[in-house]
């Protein structure tokens, strides 16, 4: 991802939900660096990919979350990088 930051957006992804998903990716990357077998790493990546990101309530009294567009792009780039490690 070209951006250094993920912008805020009213009604975007819940920040805690996103951080938890990033933590799961970091744990996977660390496990891969420590010799996690390829088949287990692929299975774990799929589980993390399926982990939903909750959204904040939008509208007049909505909460601020992370930009959906920025977050989706960041996660896609992160998953591409992890997938490259499988080759």
C-alpha positions as CSV (number, residue, x, y, z in Angstrom):
1,X,0.0,0.0,0.0
2,X,1.3,3.4,-0.9
3,X,-0.2,5.3,2.0
4,X,1.7,5.6,5.3
5,X,-1.5,6.0,7.3
6,X,-5.1,4.7,7.1
7,X,-7.5,7.6,7.2
8,X,-10.5,7.9,9.6
9,X,-14.0,7.6,8.2
10,X,-17.4,8.0,9.9
11,X,-19.0,4.6,9.8
12,X,-15.7,2.9,8.8
13,X,-14.2,-0.3,10.2
14,X,-14.1,-0.6,13.9
15,X,-10.5,0.2,15.0
16,X,-10.3,-2.6,17.6
17,X,-11.5,-5.1,15.1
18,X,-8.9,-4.1,12.6
19,X,-6.1,-4.2,15.2
20,X,-7.1,-7.7,16.2
21,X,-7.0,-8.8,12.6
22,X,-3.5,-7.2,12.2
23,X,-2.3,-9.0,15.3
24,X,-3.5,-12.3,13.8
25,X,-1.5,-11.6,10.6
26,X,1.6,-10.7,12.7
27,X,1.3,-13.9,14.7
28,X,1.1,-15.8,11.4
29,X,4.2,-14.1,9.9
30,X,6.2,-14.8,13.1
31,X,5.1,-18.4,13.1
32,X,6.2,-18.7,9.4
33,X,9.6,-17.2,10.2
34,X,9.9,-19.8,13.0
35,X,9.2,-22.7,10.6
36,X,5.5,-23.2,10.5
37,X,4.7,-25.8,7.8
38,X,3.4,-24.4,4.6
39,X,0.1,-26.2,4.7
40,X,-0.7,-25.0,8.2
41,X,0.3,-21.5,7.3
42,X,-2.0,-21.5,4.3
43,X,-4.9,-22.8,6.4
44,X,-4.2,-20.1,9.1
45,X,-4.1,-17.4,6.4
46,X,-7.5,-18.5,5.1
47,X,-9.0,-18.4,8.6
48,X,-7.6,-14.9,9.2
49,X,-8.9,-13.8,5.8
50,X,-12.4,-14.9,6.7
51,X,-12.3,-13.1,10.1
52,X,-14.9,-10.3,9.7
53,X,-14.2,-6.7,10.3
54,X,-17.0,-5.0,12.1
55,X,-18.1,-1.6,11.0
56,X,-19.0,1.4,13.1
57,X,-22.4,2.9,13.0
58,X,-22.8,5.5,10.3
59,X,-25.2,8.4,10.0
60,X,-25.6,11.6,12.0
61,X,-24.5,10.1,15.3
62,X,-22.2,7.5,13.9
63,X,-18.7,6.7,15.2
64,X,-15.4,7.2,13.5
65,X,-13.6,4.1,12.3
66,X,-10.8,3.3,9.8
67,X,-11.5,4.1,6.1
68,X,-12.9,1.0,4.5
69,X,-11.1,1.7,1.2
70,X,-7.7,2.2,2.9
71,X,-8.1,-0.8,5.2
72,X,-9.2,-3.2,2.4
73,X,-6.2,-2.0,0.3
74,X,-3.8,-2.5,3.2
75,X,-5.1,-6.0,4.0
76,X,-4.9,-7.0,0.3
77,X,-1.3,-5.8,0.1
78,X,-0.4,-7.6,3.3
79,X,-2.0,-10.9,2.1
80,X,-0.1,-10.6,-1.3
81,X,3.1,-10.3,0.7
82,X,2.3,-13.3,2.8
83,X,1.3,-15.3,-0.3
84,X,4.7,-14.5,-1.9
85,X,6.4,-16.1,1.1
86,X,4.6,-19.4,0.2
87,X,6.5,-19.6,-3.1
